[in-house]
């Protein structure tokens, strides 16, 4: 249940983060392709960050600085790949482009930008050392019925999203 709860909570937090950012940048409240208050790419990204960092920290046995640097590099690459896959899939399935970094310096196509990749990497290290320890207890105490309800709501939303938006 831990990883499912982590996915759900950070999908909701990602939605809130993107909605607030969108309001200040575009003057509208919006995040992602789904109807409900979640942006699953954030939940998936955080679960990957936890899995990768736990694996690396338990297997590298190097100084904390070196482990953190290696973790930063690997997580930055993985999250950049995840962002690229997400952008390509959204464009192919829903015929929408939510972000386009092609005009930024050091971009590769629409969906990869060095500055955004570095933001994901730095944000992940901040998450590992600051946010994760703060929310770990909350995530572990989410009641099973809440997890089941949120999972069913998100799955229903995902189905509705695919049925309604993939016809566009």
C-alpha positions as CSV (number, residue, x, y, z in Angstrom):
1,X,0.0,0.0,0.0
2,X,2.9,2.3,0.6
3,X,3.8,2.9,-3.0
4,X,0.1,3.2,-4.1
5,X,-0.4,5.8,-1.4
6,X,2.7,7.6,-2.4
7,X,1.6,7.6,-6.0
8,X,-1.9,8.9,-5.1
9,X,-0.7,11.6,-2.7
10,X,2.0,12.9,-5.0
11,X,-0.3,12.8,-8.0
12,X,-2.6,15.2,-6.0
13,X,0.3,17.3,-4.8
14,X,1.6,17.5,-8.4
15,X,-1.8,18.6,-9.5
16,X,-1.8,21.4,-6.9
17,X,1.7,22.5,-7.9
18,X,0.9,22.6,-11.6
19,X,-2.4,24.3,-11.0
20,X,-0.8,27.1,-8.9
21,X,2.1,27.4,-11.4
22,X,-0.4,27.6,-14.3
23,X,-2.4,30.3,-12.6
24,X,0.6,32.5,-12.2
25,X,2.0,31.8,-15.7
26,X,-1.2,31.5,-17.7
27,X,-3.8,33.1,-15.4
28,X,-5.9,30.0,-15.4
29,X,-6.3,27.0,-13.1
30,X,-5.5,23.8,-15.0
31,X,-3.2,20.8,-14.8
32,X,-2.9,17.8,-17.0
33,X,-5.4,15.9,-19.1
34,X,-7.5,14.3,-16.4
35,X,-10.7,15.8,-14.9
36,X,-9.9,15.2,-11.2
37,X,-7.4,16.7,-8.9
38,X,-4.4,14.6,-9.9
39,X,-1.5,14.6,-12.3
40,X,-0.3,11.0,-12.3
41,X,3.1,11.7,-13.9
42,X,4.1,13.3,-10.6
43,X,3.0,10.3,-8.6
44,X,4.9,8.0,-11.0
45,X,7.9,10.2,-10.9
46,X,8.1,10.2,-7.1
47,X,7.7,6.5,-6.9
48,X,10.6,6.1,-9.3
49,X,12.7,8.6,-7.3
50,X,12.0,6.6,-4.1
51,X,12.8,3.2,-5.8
52,X,16.0,4.5,-7.4
53,X,17.3,6.4,-4.4
54,X,16.6,3.5,-2.0
55,X,18.4,1.1,-4.4
56,X,21.4,3.3,-4.9
57,X,21.8,4.3,-1.2
58,X,21.6,0.7,-0.1
59,X,24.0,-0.6,-2.8
60,X,26.6,2.0,-3.5
61,X,28.3,2.3,-0.1
62,X,30.2,5.5,-1.0
63,X,30.4,8.8,0.7
64,X,27.0,10.5,1.0
65,X,28.1,13.3,-1.4
66,X,29.1,10.9,-4.1
67,X,25.9,8.8,-3.6
68,X,23.8,12.0,-3.8
69,X,25.6,13.1,-7.0
70,X,25.2,9.7,-8.7
71,X,21.5,9.6,-7.6
72,X,21.0,13.1,-8.9
73,X,22.4,12.2,-12.3
74,X,20.5,9.0,-12.7
75,X,17.2,10.4,-11.4
76,X,17.6,13.5,-13.7
77,X,18.0,11.2,-16.7
78,X,15.1,8.9,-15.7
79,X,12.7,11.8,-15.0
80,X,13.7,13.5,-18.3
81,X,12.9,10.3,-20.1
82,X,9.6,10.1,-18.3
83,X,8.7,13.6,-19.3
84,X,9.6,12.9,-22.9
85,X,7.5,9.7,-23.0
86,X,4.6,11.5,-21.3
87,X,4.7,14.4,-23.8
88,X,4.9,12.1,-26.8
89,X,2.1,9.9,-25.5
90,X,-0.2,12.8,-24.7
91,X,0.4,14.3,-28.2
92,X,-0.1,10.9,-30.0
93,X,-3.2,9.8,-28.0
94,X,-5.0,13.1,-27.2
95,X,-3.5,15.3,-30.0
96,X,-2.6,18.0,-27.5
97,X,0.8,19.6,-26.7
98,X,0.9,20.7,-23.1
99,X,4.5,22.0,-23.1
100,X,7.0,22.9,-25.8
101,X,10.6,23.5,-24.8
102,X,11.9,23.8,-28.4
103,X,12.6,27.5,-28.1
104,X,14.6,27.1,-24.9
105,X,18.4,26.9,-24.9
106,X,19.7,23.4,-24.8
107,X,16.4,21.8,-25.7
108,X,16.0,18.5,-27.6
109,X,12.7,18.7,-29.4
110,X,9.5,19.8,-27.7
111,X,9.7,17.7,-24.6
112,X,13.3,17.9,-23.2
113,X,15.0,20.9,-21.8
114,X,18.2,21.1,-19.9
115,X,16.8,23.6,-17.4
116,X,13.7,21.5,-16.7
117,X,15.8,18.4,-16.4
118,X,18.0,20.2,-13.8
119,X,14.9,21.3,-12.0
120,X,13.7,17.7,-11.8
121,X,17.0,16.6,-10.5
122,X,17.4,19.3,-7.9
123,X,13.7,18.9,-6.9
124,X,14.3,15.2,-6.4
125,X,17.2,15.7,-4.1
126,X,15.2,18.2,-2.1
127,X,12.3,15.7,-2.0
128,X,14.6,12.8,-0.8
129,X,16.1,14.8,2.0
130,X,13.3,17.2,3.0
131,X,9.8,16.4,1.8
132,X,9.9,12.6,2.0
133,X,10.9,12.5,5.6
134,X,8.1,15.0,6.5
135,X,5.3,13.1,4.7
136,X,6.5,9.5,5.2
137,X,4.4,9.1,8.4
138,X,1.3,10.5,6.8
139,X,1.6,8.2,3.8
140,X,2.1,5.1,6.0
141,X,-1.1,6.0,8.0
142,X,-3.5,6.5,5.1
143,X,-6.4,4.2,5.8
144,X,-7.1,1.3,3.4
145,X,-10.6,2.5,2.5
146,X,-9.2,6.0,1.6
147,X,-6.7,4.3,-0.7
148,X,-9.3,2.2,-2.3
149,X,-11.7,5.1,-2.9
150,X,-9.0,7.3,-4.3
151,X,-7.7,4.5,-6.6
152,X,-11.2,3.8,-7.9
153,X,-11.8,7.6,-8.5
154,X,-8.5,8.0,-10.3
155,X,-9.1,4.8,-12.4
156,X,-12.7,6.1,-13.3
157,X,-11.2,9.4,-14.2
158,X,-8.6,7.8,-16.4
159,X,-11.2,5.7,-18.2
160,X,-13.4,8.8,-18.8
161,X,-10.3,10.8,-20.0
162,X,-9.4,8.1,-22.6
163,X,-13.0,7.7,-23.7
164,X,-13.8,11.4,-24.1
165,X,-10.5,13.0,-25.0
166,X,-9.0,10.4,-27.3
167,X,-11.9,11.0,-29.8
168,X,-10.8,14.6,-30.3
